[in-house]
Amino acid sequence: MTEFNFIRQKEYIGRNCIEQLANTLKIYKEKRIFIATGKKSFISSGAQDILKRILKNDKTFIFNDFTPNPSFEEALKGLDFFRKNKCNLILAIGGGSVIDLAKSINALQAYPGYEKEIILGKKKIK
């Protein structure tokens, strides 16, 4: 049986929720963090400055090269970025499209070689 690396999911929602992130991240060692963000909102919301402070000792890789309602190709581009940078955590900072993309990348990275089957609903994920 193959073991897949499906990253556990935790959500923080609401004003100042990003501050709770520091406590959660303390349990992870050797963090290489893939951060999915909106193109403008990440900076204009102040999230970028807060994350710089919280993640100052971690390796971070920001990905925002996708459109609203990201396509399969954009998810694959994000997956490639995730893999090339050997990320082991995913953060989604933003709204629905950002969260959808991050969840897609999390699912796809856990089942290498089955990306198309997952997107087409031919392979179920656990």
ZIQUIVEN-V672763 format. One record per residue. N is the residue number from 1. RES is the residue in one small letter. PSI is psi as a letter, one per 20 degrees, with the letter a starting at -180 (999 if undefined). Layout:
N_RES_PSI ; N_RES_PSI
This chain:
1_m_p ; 2_t_p ; 3_e_p ; 4_f_q ; 5_n_m ; 6_f_o ; 7_i_p ; 8_r_q ; 9_q_p ; 10_k_p ; 11_e_p ; 12_y_p ; 13_i_p ; 14_g_r ; 15_r_p ; 16_n_j ; 17_c_h ; 18_i_h ; 19_e_h ; 20_q_i ; 21_l_h ; 22_a_g ; 23_n_g ; 24_t_g ; 25_l_i ; 26_k_h ; 27_i_i ; 28_y_p ; 29_k_q ; 30_e_m ; 31_k_p ; 32_r_n ; 33_i_o ; 34_f_p ; 35_i_o ; 36_a_p ; 37_t_r ; 38_g_q ; 39_k_h ; 40_k_h ; 41_s_h ; 42_f_g ; 43_i_g ; 44_s_h ; 45_s_i ; 46_g_i ; 47_a_h ; 48_q_g ; 49_d_g ; 50_i_g ; 51_l_h ; 52_k_g ; 53_r_g ; 54_i_h ; 55_l_k ; 56_k_h ; 57_n_j ; 58_d_q ; 59_k_p ; 60_t_q ; 61_f_o ; 62_i_p ; 63_f_p ; 64_n_k ; 65_d_m ; 66_f_r ; 67_t_r ; 68_p_q ; 69_n_m ; 70_p_q ; 71_s_r ; 72_f_g ; 73_e_h ; 74_e_h ; 75_a_g ; 76_l_h ; 77_k_g ; 78_g_h ; 79_l_g ; 80_d_g ; 81_f_g ; 82_f_g ; 83_r_g ; 84_k_h ; 85_n_j ; 86_k_l ; 87_c_q ; 88_n_j ; 89_l_q ; 90_i_p ; 91_l_p ; 92_a_o ; 93_i_o ; 94_g_b ; 95_g_b ; 96_g_g ; 97_s_h ; 98_v_g ; 99_i_g ; 100_d_g ; 101_l_g ; 102_a_g ; 103_k_h ; 104_s_g ; 105_i_h ; 106_n_g ; 107_a_g ; 108_l_h ; 109_q_h ; 110_a_i ; 111_y_m ; 112_p_p ; 113_g_i ; 114_y_j ; 115_e_g ; 116_k_g ; 117_e_h ; 118_i_g ; 119_i_h ; 120_l_i ; 121_g_j ; 122_k_i ; 123_k_p ; 124_k_q ; 125_i_q ; 126_k_999
